[in-house]
């Protein structure tokens, strides 16, 4: 293996390890805030490889199965242990369980905020031409990269979607475009193509919203919105695949090799003036941490969401599901989860992810 490959493996392993530790740190901090002792903070799943150190009554361990991590609060599954997690009120248990996924989502907010502080905040009610294809109607009419589109056929352009709609409505027809360049307004006429060359649009431009500079602190609320929209995209993936809006292969789960393949593709992608390469890398890790947060909130036994699901009857109906039933279901769920993780990682080798050419 060459040096670049080694560097990529080390970087990805370090970043994934950091995201797992952040997740478990959320559980750990929440437990301690509510005066619940933590017996073990583990990286990887048991059996234990070694104890790294011990502090504050907590053993920090490294374990043999490198597929995640865990925090073991005192009395996690036994409500008979005084001062333990299972003996705490359902609201305290809910806070401890939510703290892990929430930590990952907060990291996503910070990463998106850093991205926007680097590339600028999109001005959503303006449309800028980023690229003009050679010999396209746009180039022949004199439009250039950097032009702001103000009107098309007397219709005000206030979004990329409105621009696409009005162009689509005028395929094959003489169309007037009013634009702004260097503070000066101009006007051109062109005819949107009904059958443009492959990879080009009707008038041959790539467009987006222009951006304005923004500080990291000011970008945090935008980061919150970006994480929300990203989370909705993840949660609606199954519906889109069932409705045929997305190829199932595009929504597949990835193991470590699959993530590494994507990471390598991101690292080797060509940067552009508007999107530097480090922004693509930050976006990749934002996607990973948000996925960790959202998937852990799903009502699957052994995951945080599955444990939260068992809390609902206690919170709503004030009737607790017997701990022995919950523990048995979570144990089975954990075993199934391990098998699923092994299958997903095996699929990365048997059926590697395919990238567009």
N, C-alpha and C positions, 0 to 999 in steps of 0.2 A: 504493500500500500504506500502511496506517496504521502508527502508531508501534509498536503492540503486535505487529504482524506482523514488523516489522524486529527488534524486541527478541527475539522467539522465534527467528528465523533466526540471529541473532548468538549467542544462548545455545546453541542446538543445535550450530551449527558449532564453537563454542569447546569444548563438552563432548566432541563426537566427536573433534575434533582432539586433545584432551587424552588420550582413551582410546587413540587410535592411537599417540601419542607414548609413553604409558606402556608399551604393548605392545612397541614397538621399543626402548624404554629397557631393558626386561628383557633382550632379546637383547644390547644394547650392554654393559650392566653385566656380564653373564655372560661375554661375550667378553673383556672387559678383566680380569676376575677370573682367567681362565685364561691371561693373558698373550698373548692374540691381538689384534693390532692391528685397528682398524676403519677401512676406507678412506672409507666414506660413511655418513651417517645421513640418510635422505631422507624428507621428508614429501610424500606423493603418489607416483605412479609416473612414471618417465621418459617423454618427454624432460625434461631439466633446464630449469627456468625461470631459476634463479639460485642462486648459492652464498651462503648467509646469512652464514656465517663459518667459520673453520677453527680447530680447537683439538686439541692432542694428536695431530696427524697425521690427524685425521678431518675431512672436509668435511661440514658440515651444510647440506643443500640443500633447496630448494623445487622441486617438479616439477609438470608440466602436468596430469597425469591425477589428479584429486582423489578417488581411490577407495581410499586406504590409505596405506601407508608401507613403508619397508624399511630394513634395516641391511645393509651390505655388508662383512663381515669380510674381512681379508686372506686371499687364497687360498681363498675360499669354495668354489669348485668345482674347484680344481686341487690334488691331493695332492702335486704336485711342488714347490709353494711352501713353503720351510722356514718353520716357525712359523705357517703359515696354518691356517685352520679345517679344511679338507679333509684336512690332514696330521696333525691331532690324533687322539687315541684316540677310539673310538666313544662312550665314556662322556662325554668332554668335549663332543663334538658334540651328544650327546643333551641334556646340561645346557643348552647354549646354545639349542637349539631349543625346549626346554620352557619356558625362562625367560620368553619372550614371553607365551604363553597363561596361564602361571601368574601373571604380573603382573596381567593382567586379572581373573583369578579372585580374587586378593588384594584388588583394588579392590572387587570385589563383596562380599567379606567385610566390609570397612570400611564400605561403604554400608549393608549390612544391619545392622551393629552400630549405626550412627548412627540408623537407622530404629527399632530396638528401644529405643535409649536415649531416643528421643522419645516413642514410644507405649507403652513398657513391655513387659515379657516376658510372653507368654501363660502362664497357669497351666493346664496342659493337662488336669488332672484335675477342673476345675470348669467349670460352664456358667452363663453369665450371659445374661439377657434384655436385648437391646439396644433393641428396638423392639416395641411392641404395636399391632397394627392396630385401627383403630376398628371397633366392633361385632363383633369377633371373639370366639370362645369364651374366649380368654385375657383380653380386656378385661372381658367380662361376668362372669368369675369373680373379677376383682379383681387379676390379675397386673399388674405394672408394670415399666417399664424399670429395670434395676439390680438386679432380684431374682436371687438365685442359686438354681438348681434343685437340690434335694438328692435327692429321690426321686420316682419316678412309679410308682404302684401297688406300693409296697414294694420296687421295684427301685432300687438305688443308681445315681445318675447320675454317671459319672466322665469323660464325654467328650461332645462334640456328637453323635458317631455313636451312642452308646448312647441318648441322648435321642431322636434321630430314629427309631431302631429300635423303641423301646418305644411311641412315639406311633403309628407306622405299624401296630404289632401291635394297637392298640386303637381303630382307626377306627370311629366309630359307637357306641362303648361308653363307659359312665361311667368316667371316669379321675380318679384322685386325684393331685394334685401337691403335694409338700411343698417349701417354698421358705424362703429366709432373706432378711430385709430389715432393714437397719440393726441387725444383730446379733440380731434376733428371728426365731423360726421360726413359720411359718404354714402353713395347709393349705387348698386349694381343690379343688373338683370341677368337671369340665367334660367335654364330649363332643367329641373330635376329629372334624372334618368329613371325610366321604368325598370330597366334591366342593367344595373351597374355591374362593373367587373367584380369578380369574387374578392371579398375582403374590403370593398369600398361601399360607402353609402350612396344615396341618390345624388348628392351634389359633391361628394368626395371630400368630406371633412371629418376630422375627429374633434369633438367638442366636449366641454365640461364647464363647471363653474369656475370662475376666477377665484383667487384666494387673496386674503389679506393677512399680514403678520399678526401673530397673537402670542402672548406670553404663556409659559407653562401653567401658571396658576389660572389664568383666564380660560385656558383650554380644558380645564378639568370638567366643567359642566358639559362641554361638547363630548368629552370622553365618556361621561355617564350616558349620554344619548346614543353614542356609537355602540357602547356595550349592550344597551337595551335592544337596539336594532339587530346587532349581531346575535344576541340570544334568541330573538324572535325567529331569525333565519334558521338557527339550529333546530328549534322546536317545531318548525313547520316543514322541515326536510322530509319526514315520512309522508306527510300529506301530499307534498309536491311529487314525490316518487310514485305514490299510488295513483295520482291523477295523470301521470305521464308527463308532467312538466319538467322532470329531471331524470336523467339516466341513473338507475340504481348504483352503477359503478362510481358515479360522482359523489354519492353520499355514503360511501363505505367507511367503516371504521378502519383506522390505521394503527398498526403496532409500532414498535421502535424502529424497525427497518423502514417501514412506510414513511414515518415521520422524518427519518434521516434522508430518504430519497427526496422528499418535498423540500426539506431544509437545504440540501445541496443545490436543488434547482433554484431556490430563492437566492442563495449565496452567489450562484453563477449567472443570475439573470442580468441583463444589460440595464444599467441605471439610466434614467432620463433626467433632463434638467429639472423637471417638476417633481420627480420621485427618485431621490437618491437610493442607493442599494441598502443602506442601513435602515431606511424606512420600511423596505420590504421585509427585512429580517425582523424588525420590531412588530410588523403586522402579523408575521407568522407566529411569533410567540404570544401575541395578543389573542390570536385564534386558539392556540393551545390552552392558555389559562382560562379563557371564557368557556371552552368546551369542558374542561375539568370541572369548573364551577357548576355549569348547567347539568351535565350528566350526573354529577354527584347528588343533585337535587331531585332526580327522577325517583319515583316510588318503587325502587328495586330493592329487594331484601339484601341486607349487608351494606348497602350504600347509605349515605346520610339521609337521602330522600326516603328510603325504605324505613329507616328508624323513625323519621318524622311522621311517616304515615301511621305507624303504630301509636303515636302520641295523640292523634286526632280524636279517637273515641274518648280518651281521658280528658282532653281539653273541652270538647263539645258536650259529651254526655256524662262527664265525670265518672266514667267507668274504665278502669285500667284493664288492658289485655293481660292475662297472666304472663309473668316474665318467662316462665319455662316454655310457653308456646312461642313467644317472640324470639327467645334465644335459639330455639330449635329451627325456626324458619330462617333466621339470619345465618345460622351455621350452614344450612343447606344452600342458601343463596350465595354465601361466600364461596362454597365449593364450586357451584355452577359458574360463578363469576371468574374464578381462577381458570376453569376449563375454557370459558369464552375468551379470556385474555390470551391464553395459549393458542387457541384456534386463530384469533385475529393476527397474532404475531407470526404464526405459521403461514397464513394466507399471504403475508407480505413477501414470502419467498416463493411460494407455489404460484401465486397470481400477482406479480408485482404491479404497482400502480403505473398506469400509462400516462405520459404527458403529451399534450398536443404538439404536433410537429410544426 
